[in-house]
């Protein structure tokens, strides 16, 4: 115990505080640090802190608890610094992190790492360099600061470890913080990862010229013989406008004057003589100039009835499923609900499955809500995401449209969550952990905030629709298209018959070619869907049948014509196209199958006059890749759009009259219990892009099995018939929604060692859960990725009568016991709860 004199012989006990800190690494819990006395008043739950973990690693962590109990097992290190005056993470988020870690069987550190934008994190990979704009005249520095500055004179950069060696101490961050505040050094993370405010330089005229007309007139007279300086003054005055109340002139961006061609040296002279002031101000990266459109679209009678029923579901405190066919006008209902929530002072989260969909829906929402909304997804830079994070935290942005990572934003008054296209598998995070489903996580988040939830789709997931039938969700249906629009007409094109009669043109049936020709003649647009990117799935030797494969994965390399290379879509390995077969030396190499790139090339040969665009992962890597492609298509600059499943996600185009579907048979026969559900959803959704307005569209599906039962349901648009057929299969074979599933994935570089470990683990599961609840081990379709062999085990648990929490605890405990064995120490094992 420490005593501090309180005066007149009184003493008060100095209390030592400790902070539990969540670190963005795979730790199952928090780690305790001692709070320096200088930070006692600053540390709050949810604040970001800089801590040392291990001998050398530096991390940005989040304070989860402040207390006075020292850890018993280890000596608590001191916190190095607190980065926040206002906590970056709130209590709701901390509860969300803890729930996700428990439910999805990962660590809370992995959840934090996924949830916190990179721009809010600092780690020991940071480097410092001298600020090139730093002059240092008249400044004083401590001995430690001088040591760092001297070291940077002889070295372009220093790592955190280098700085620690130069100073001979571990607590280097306060020294670096002082140098940063003085503008002496820059952190590389400020450029790459760590948030740095965006700034711009402005020019402001001296106040004496703003308020005194005579002084301004005198300035004109002084500059009459200096034409370049006079030009700058005139340009400045032309760009500014007087404030009617104060009679003051506004500022002008320096870039505006420079781009107008004024003399930069003359501008510097005017600044030096005190005529103008040059200032650097912080500006937002988010466009705040957008204004909402006063026009309000009225709901139809059918939409109004659905809207009223949704509100009734909200009053009953139930999530609501809006089952509306494609083109039924669900978005207009969403907009009305968002307006109501915002007018009531709440915040709204609009979840979308794909960035491709955000580009179009965001434009529409901006017309209604203007700068009151923000957008959050991975194509935005780290700095832009930090700004949205901060604006939500400060209550400046109350409507966010974004993909699954938007769930992690610091909402405080969340009152409505809309999950658009709720059936989409894109809402599921696969790698790395947490392997969460955004739809299910959003529903839990709504309970936390007491918020309303609306799930919208034309093709509900079986789990969601079953919940609606069971009364857990309110079911609202929109089963007719908005206005005079009608559902498209379907036509099946038999590729086997066309090939037998030698009528195929490449991979196009004569029916599809004829319909494309007709659409182009009418100046209408076409969408072609092939859920496989690249030119061709693989190359094959015509003589020995050898197929080039990835050296690190058990999968054939995909041929990409544009880059003339073979690429592995699992690990990213890339190599040149072989001139001869690696196995037999033959030159008879040919491509097999078709991808989006191959379809694009064939279209250019078949329709040389048409403007063709491709939308897949290869063409949308840039920030505005999606937006540019969609904008060109909306403006009619593109006649035919070829793409993968990105095209199926709620996009709305007025002039599309024809949709063509390739490779239907491969989609429906994929070896997975959800393959029929995915096929129904995918074909129905992409077909919905045809004939969205007044005219009926057409859909051509190329298939070798035109008599298939699933196709009949798709052609009739019979979701209920499909559901009844599929739900019976799920019930008979113990699959969701009647059973919960946990997929256990094991990886090892030694295949034999992997199989031994997997069988040993399954044996222990059999002993506790019984054989009927455990499937596997089995090797997945792709059995090796990045030189690691893979085995999978599925645990199926009935929903009624069994505690899923206790099952998870058991499955986790048995995995720890397995990994404790020396021979399995390098085994990688993780869990995927509710796999899709």
N, C-alpha and C positions, 0 to 999 in steps of 0.2 A: 504494500500500500504506500502511496506517495501522499505527502501532506504539502499543502500550499498555504502560505501565510495569508490570512484574510484581514490583518490589521488588528491592533489592540489585543494581541495575544490569542486571537481566534485563528483556527486552522480549518480548512475544508479539504475533504478527501478528493484527490484527482482521480476521476474514473477513466479507466482505459476501455476504449470502445473497439469492437471488432466488426468486420463486415464479411458476410458470406457473399462470395462473388461467383457468378456463373461465367465460365470461360468458354469461348467458341471452339472447343475441341471435344473429342469423344470421352468426356468424363461423366459418370453416372449421376454425380451430384455437384454441389457447389464446393468452393475451397475458401477457407477462412484466412483473412488478412487483418493485421492490426492497423487501426486508423491513426495516423500521426495527429498530434494535438492541433497542428495548424489546419487540419482538414475537418476537425470535429463538427464545426457548424456548417460545413459544405456538403458532407456526405448525406445522401438521401437514397432511399430505396428506388431503384430504376435508373440511377446515375451511371454513366460510363466512367470506368476507372482504368488507369494503366497499372498493370501488375506484372511481377516477375514470376514465372512458373518454371520450376527446374533451375538449372544452373545459369542458362543464358537466354531462354525464351522470354519475350515480352509480348503480352496480349492486352487487348481491350476487352474488359469484362463488364458485366452488369451486376450492380449490387442488388441482391435479393432479400437481404435482411441485415439490420444493424443491431448489435447486442453487446453484452459485457462478459460473455463466457469465452474464455480462451480454449483453443483446441487441445485435447489431451494427448493426441498421438504425435503431433509435430509442433514445432515452434512457429508461430505465425509471423510471416514476413510483413514488412510495412507496405502499405499502398504507396505507389510511386507518385500518382497524381490523380485528381478528379477532373474530368473533362467537361462536366455539365454544371451550369448554375440551375437550369431547369431539367429534371430527369428526362432522358430520351425514351425511356420505356415506362409504361404505366402498370398499375396493378392488374388490369384486365389482361395485358399481354403476358405478364409473369404467370398468371393462372393458365392461360392458353398454352404457354411453353411447357408447363408441368404436365398438363393433360395430354398433350401430343406425345411427350416422351413416354408416358405410361401406356397410353393406348396403342401407339405404333411401335412399341418395344425398341426404342432407341434411347440415346442419352439426351439430357436437356441441353448439353453443350452443342450437340448436333442440330437441335432445333434452333438455338440461338444463332448459330453460324448461318443457317439458312434464312432466318428471319431478319437479321440485322443487315442493312445494306453495307457493302464493302467500304463505302465512303465514310461510315461511322466507326470503322475498325482500324486500329493501328497495331502493327506487330513488329517483331524483331528483325524482319527482313527489310526494315526501313534503312534508307541511306540519306545522308545529309550532304549538301554542297553549299558553297558560297552563293549568296544572292548576287547575281550580276549587277543589280541596280543599287547595291549597298555601297555607301561612301564612307560612313563612319566618322566623319569630321565632328569633333566636339563631344563624342560619346566616351563614357568611361566603362571599363570592363573589369570583371573580377579575374583573379589569377586563373581559375578554371576556364572561364570564357576565352581568355587570351590563349591558353594552351590549345583549345579547339581551333581557334582562328589561325594560329600559327601552323597547326597540322594541315589545315585546308589550303594553306599557301603552297604546300609541296605535294598535295594530293588532290585530285579532282573531286573525290568523294570519300566519305567515311561511313562505314556501317556502324550500327549501334555497338557491336562488339569492339570495333576499332576505337570508338569514342571511350568505351569503358577502359580499354587498355591505356589510352593516352592519359586519362584522368586518374587511373588506378583505383576507381570506385565503381560500385554497381548502380548507385542512385544517380543516373546521368540525366534523367528526364527533366528535373527542375532546371538544370543548366541549359539544356537544349531549348526548353520553353522560354527562358530568358532571352536567348539569342534570337529565337523566332519573333518574339515580341519587339525586339529592337530592329527587326528586318535584316539581320545579318546572314541568316542561313535559310535554305529551303529544304523541305523533306520531299523525297521522291514520291512518297504516298500522296502528297498534296497534288501531284500531277497524275498519278496512276490510280490510286485508290482513295486516299483520304479526302474528305470533303474540303473544297476550297471555294469560297464565294466567288461568283462571277462579278467582275468589275468593269467599268468603262470610264473613260476620261471625258469630262465635260468642260465647256468653256462658259464662264459667267462674267459679265461686265462688272466693273467695280461699282459698288453701291452708289457712289456719288453721281455717276452718270445715269443711274436708274431713276433717281428721284429729282434731279435738278436739270431741267430742260436747258438752262443757260450753260451749264457745265458741258452737257452733251453737244450743244452748238459750238462751244469753244473747242471741243475735241475735233469736230469736223474741220474747223478752220486750221488747227494744228497739222492735220493730216492731208491737207490739200496738196502739199508738195511731196507727199509720200504715197503715190497711187496704190502700191501693193498693200500697204497697211490700211488705206482708206477702203479698198476693196473688201478686206476682211471685215471691217466694221459694218459696211453696207450688207454684206452677206449675213452677218450675225443678226442684224436688225430685221432682215427679211425673213429669217428663220424663226424669230421669236414673236410673241404676241403679248401685248400688255394685259395684265390682270386688271379687270375693270374695277375691282375693289381697292387694290393697293397701288395700282399704277406701276407695278414692277415688271421687269423683263424676265422671262424664263431662261433656262440654260439651253445650250446647244451642244449636241454630241461633237466632240473634236473630229470624229471620223467624217461627219457630214461636211465640215469645213474643208478637210483634207481632200475628200473625194470631189469637192466642187472645184478643186484645182488652185486653191489659194496658196500663197507662198508660206511654207512651213517656217522658214527662218524669220519672216516678217511677223508671223504669229508669235514666235518665241520672243521677239523684241517687244511686242505689245504686252506680253505677259511680264517680261522683265521690268518694263516701265510702269507696271501697275494699272494699265488700262483694262486688261482682262485678268481673271484668275483661272488657273487650270486645276481642277479637282478630280479626284478619283472616287467614284461612288459605287456602292454595291447594287447590283441589279439582279432580278430573278431570271433564272433560265426558263421558267415557265411562262408561256404567253398569257399575259394578263390583260391584253387589249381586246380580247373577244367579248362581244356584247350579245346578249340573248336576243332572239327574234321575238317580236311581240306577237307574231302569228301563233295561234293556238289551234291545233287540229281537233275537231270534235269527234268523239267516239260514236261509232254506229250503235244501233239498238242492241245488237248482239254483244258488242264490246262492252257497252254500258252494263248489261246484265252480268257479264263475267266480272267486271270491275266491282260491282256491288257484292257479288258472291265472295270475291277475294277478301273484301273488307270484313265480311261476316266471319270468314275463316280466321282472320287476324284477331277479331274480337273474342273468338273461342280459344285463342292462344295456341293455334295449330299452324305448322308449316302448310303452305298451300301449293299444290301442284297445278299449274296451268298447262293443260294438255291442249295445245292449239296446233292445227295442221300448218304446214308451210304456207306463208302468205296470208295468214288469218289476222294479222295486225297485232301480234303480241307486244311489239315494241311501243306502240301508242299507249297501251295499258301500262306498261312499265313507266313511261314518262309521267302519266297522271299520278301514279303512286309515288314516284320520286318527288314531284311537286308538293304533294300533300305532306310527305315526311319532312322536307326542307322547310316548308312553311310552319311546321310544328316545332322547329328548332332542333331537329335531329340530324344525324349524319347517315349517309347512304353508301353502301358498297355494292357496286354492279360488277359481278364476277362474270368473266368471259373465258372460254376455254383456250382461245388462240389469239396471238398477236394479230394474225390476219383479219380476224373479226373485229378487233378493237379499232382498227384504222377506219372502217366504215361507220360503225356505230358511234364512235367518238365524234366524228364529224357531225352526225345527226344530233347528238346530245349537246354539242357546243352551240348549235343553232338555238337550242331551247334554254340552256343554262349558262352559256357564256363562260366567263372566267371563274365562276363559282365551283367548277369541277376540275379535277386533276386526273392524270392518266399515269398508271404505274405498271411497267413491264420491263423485261430484260433487255429490250432494244434501247432503252433509255440509258444514258451514261450513269455512272455511280453518283456523280454530282447532282444530276437531275433527280435521281431517286431520293437522294438525301433531302433535296429541297421540298419534294412532295411530302416526305416523312415529316419534316419540320412544320410544314404548313398544316398538315392534319393535326399534329401535336399541339399547334398553337390555335387551332380552330379556324384557320383562314380558309381552308378547303373542306367542304362538308359533303361533297359528292366525289367519289373515286370510282373510275372505271378501270379495271385491270384484270390480269390473269391471276393464277392461284396464289402467288406470293403477296398479293394485296391483302390477304388475310392477316398478315403480320403487322400492318400499319397501326399506329397508336391512336385508335379511335377511343373517344371518351363518351360520346353521346350517340352511339350507333343505334338507329331505330329501324332500319330496313336493310335487308340483304336480298338482292336479286341474283339468282344463279341461272344465267341464260344457257340454253343447250345443256341442261343438267346431266344428260346421258353421256356426255363426251368423256372418253378415256383420257383426254389431255388434262383433265382435272386431277389425275393421279400423278404424283411424283414418284419416279422409279429410282433413280440414283442421283446423288447420294442420299443418305438418310437426312431428314425423316421422310419415309415413304408414305406420305399422307395423301388422303383424298380430299380435295378442296371442298367438295359438296358436303361431305360428312362433317368435316371440320367446321365449315360455315354454320351448320345446324347447331353444333355444340356452342360455337361462339355466340349465336343468337340467344341461346339460353343464358349465357353469361351476362349479356347486355340487356336481356329482356326485350330483344328486337324481333320484328316480324321477318319471316322468310318466305320468299316466293321462288319456286322452281319452275322454270319454263322450258318447254320442248315440244316438238312435234312427235318425237319417238321416245317416250320415257324409258328409263332403265327399268328392268323387271323389278329390282328392289324397291325403287321409288313408287311404281304403280301398285305393287303389292301393299306397301305402307298406306297408300291412299284407299285401297279396297278394305284394308283392316281398320280404317278409321283413324289411324295415327296422323294422316295428312288430310286436309280438305281437298277434294277433287273438283276442279273447274275446267270445263271443256269448251273449246272453240273449234267446231268441226266444219266450218265453211270459210272460204277465202274472203278477205276484205273486199268490199265494193263489187265489181262485176267480174273479178278474176275467177278462173276455174282451174281445177287440177289438170296437170298435163296428161296427154294421151301416151300410152306406152306401146312400144313395138319391140318384139324380140327378133334378133338377127342371128340365125344359126350359122356359126363359124365352121362347123364340121361339114355341113351341106355345101357352103360356099367354097371350102377348100377342095372338096370332092369334085365339084364342078369347075374348079380352077377359075373362080371368079373373084378371089381375094386380090385386093391391091395392097400389097404389103401386109399390114395387120388390120386393114379396113375391109369390112364387108361391103358389098355393092349397095345395100340399103343405106348404110351410114354415109357413104360417099355421095349418093344421090340426094340425101337430105341436107348435107352440108352445102352442096351446090345450090340447092333451092333456097336455103337461108341466105347465102351470100348474094344471090341474085336479088332478093328482096331487101338487101341492106340490113339484114338482121344479124344478131351475134350468136356464136356457138361456144359452148363449154364442153370440153372433152376431159373425162375423168379416168386417170390411171393411177392407182395407189402404189406406184413404184417409181422412184426417181432414177436418174441415170439414163444411159443410152440402151443398155442391154443388161439383163441380170448376170450374164457370164459369157466368157469365151470358151470354145471347145475345139479340140483338134479333131478334124474330120477323119483322120486315119486311126488314131489310137484312143480317141475319146478322153484325153487328158483335159482337165479343167484347172486353170490357174487358181490357187487358193491362197488365202492370207496365211503368212507364216506364223502369226500369233493367235489366230482364231480358226475354228472349224467351220469356215464359210467361204464360198467362192467370192472372188473379187468382181465388183461391178464395173462394167466398161462405161467410161464417160467420154463421149466423142469430143465435147468442147475442149477439154484439157488433154485429150488423147492419152488417157491414163486409166489404170485399173485401181479402184479404191475400195477399201473395206469400210462398210457402213457401220461397223461395230467399234473398231479401234482407231479408224482414220488412216491406217497404213495406205501409202500411195506408191505405185511403181509404174514404169513405162509399159506400153503395150508390146509384148514380145513379137518379134518378126518371125520367129520359128517356134515350134512346140518345144518346151523345156524337156519333155519326156522322150520324144522320138526324133526331133529335129525337122519334122514336116513343116511346110509353109502353109498347109491347108487349115488355117485357123478361121473360124467363123463365129459370129455372134448368135446367141440363142435367147429368145424371149424379147420383151419390149418394155422400155421405160419411157418416162415423159420426154426425155431428150430425143429418143428415137421417133416417137410420135411427132414431135415438133419438126424433125428433119423430113419425115415422110410427107407431112402436110405442105411443106414448102415446095416439094416436087409435084404434089397433086393439085395444089391451089397456089400457083406462083404469084398471083395478083393479090392474095389475101395478106393482111397484116396479122402475124401470129405472135403470141406471147406465151411464155411458160412461167408458171408459178409453183415452185417447189422449194425445198430447203436450199438448193444450190443457187437460186436466183433471188433469194430474199434475205441474204446474210446481212446486208447493210441496214442501218437504222430505218431508212425510209424505203426499203426494198418493196415491202408489201404495199405501202401507200402509193408509190409511183405506178406499180402494175395495176392496182385497182382504179386509180385516177384515170389512167389511159383507157381502161376498159369502159369506165362510166362515161367518158367523153366520146366514145365511139371511135377512138383512134386504133383500137385493136378489134379485129374481126373474130378471131378464134383464140380462146384462152385454154391452154392445156395445163392441167395441174393434178396434184395429189389431193389427199383428204382435206387440205386447207380450203378447197373449193366448196366443201359440204357444210361449212359452219356458219349458216345464217346470212350469207352475203345476199344482197338484193340488187339486181340489175334489171333495168326496165326493158332493154331491147333483146334479151336472150330468148330465142324461140326454140332452140334445140340443145339437148344435152345428150352426149354419147358416153356410154360406160364400157370400158375395156376390162378384161380379166375378171369378170364376175365370178367364174367358177373357182378361181384361186382364192377369192375372198371368202366364199361360203364354205370351202372345204379345208380351211386352215385348222390344224389340230388343236382345238381349244374349245372348252364347253360353252364359251360365249360366242363362237364364230357365227352362228345363225342370228343371234341378237345383233352383233356388229354389222353383219351383212344387211339385215333389214333396216337398221338405222342409217347406215352409210348410203345405201342406194336411195332410200326415201328422201334423205336430206339433200343429196346432190341433185336428185330429180326435181326437187322443189325450186331449183334455180330457174327452171323453164317456165315461161309464160306467167310472169308475176303480176302483170297488169291486166289489160282488157282481153288480149288474145290468148287462146289456149296454146300451150307449148307442147313439144313432143320430146319423148325420151326413147333413145335406141339403146337397148342392152344387148351386147354381143355375148353369146353364150353357146356352149356345146351341149347344154342340157335344158332346152326350152320347156320341157315337161316337168321340171323340178317343182315340188310342192311349195317351197318358200317363195319362188318367183310369183306364183299365183296370188299369194297374200300381198306381196309388194305391189303387184299390178293393180290390185283392187284397193290398195291403201287400207287394208284391214288390220289395223293394229290390235284390236281386241281379239280377233281370231288368232293372230300370231301369238299374243300373250297367253291365251288359253292353251295353245298347243305347246308352247315352250315351258310354261310354268309347271305343266304336268311332268315333263322330262326332268326338270330340276327337282321336283318333289320325289320322283321315283329313284333318283340317283344321288340324293342327299347333297345338293348344291345350293348356294345362295339363291333366293333369300331365306331358305329354311334352315340352312346351316351357315355358321361362320367359318371362315378359312384363314389359316396362317400358313404362309409359304416360308419354309426354312431353306435358305440357300447356302450351300457349302462350296468353297473354292480352295484349290490347292494346285501347286505346280506339278505334283506327282499324282498321276491318275490312280494308281493302285492304292496309294496312301489315302486318297480322297474316298475311294469306294469303301475301304476298311472303316474309316471314320464314320461315313454315312450309315453303313449297316449297323455299326455299333450304337450310333445315336438312335436309329429306328428301333433297335431291340430294346433300348431303355424306355422309349416312348410306348412301345407295345406293352411293356410291363406295367406302366402306369395308366395308360388310356385305353388299352385294348387294340386289337389289330384293325377293327372296322373303322376306327377314327383316324388311322394313319395310312397315307398312300406314299409309296416310294420305298427307297430312294430311286429316282429315275434321272436319266440324262436329258436335258432339254433339247429342243431342236438344234440350237447352236450350243454345242457341248464344250467349247473352249473359246475364251475371249481374253486377249492380252496375255497369252501363255498360261492362263489359269484354267484348269479343268473345272467343270461345274456339275454338281448334283443337286437335285431339288427334292424336298420332302413336303407333303401337304398334310396339315392337321385339320380335320373337319370336325367341328363341334356343333351339336344341335343347339338351337337358340333357347329352347325351353328345358328347364330342369338342371342345367349345368352352369356353373359360374365361369364365364369366360376369363374373368380376372385371375381366378385360381389356376386355370389352364395355362395362361400366359406365364404366370409365376413358375409353374412346373416346367414348361418348355424352356424357359430361360435358365432355370437352375440346372437342368440336365445338360444344357449347352456349356455352362461354366464347368461342370464336372468333366465333360469330354475334353475341353480345351486345357484343363489342368494337367492332363497326361502329357508327358514329355514328348512323345512321338507326334502329338497333334498341336504342338505349341505354335507352329506356323500356319495352322488351318485358319482360313477366313470363314466366318459364319455370321449371317445376319438374318433378320426376320422381315417379312413383308405381310403386314396385317391387311386383310380384305384385298387380296390381289385382284387385278382386273386384266 
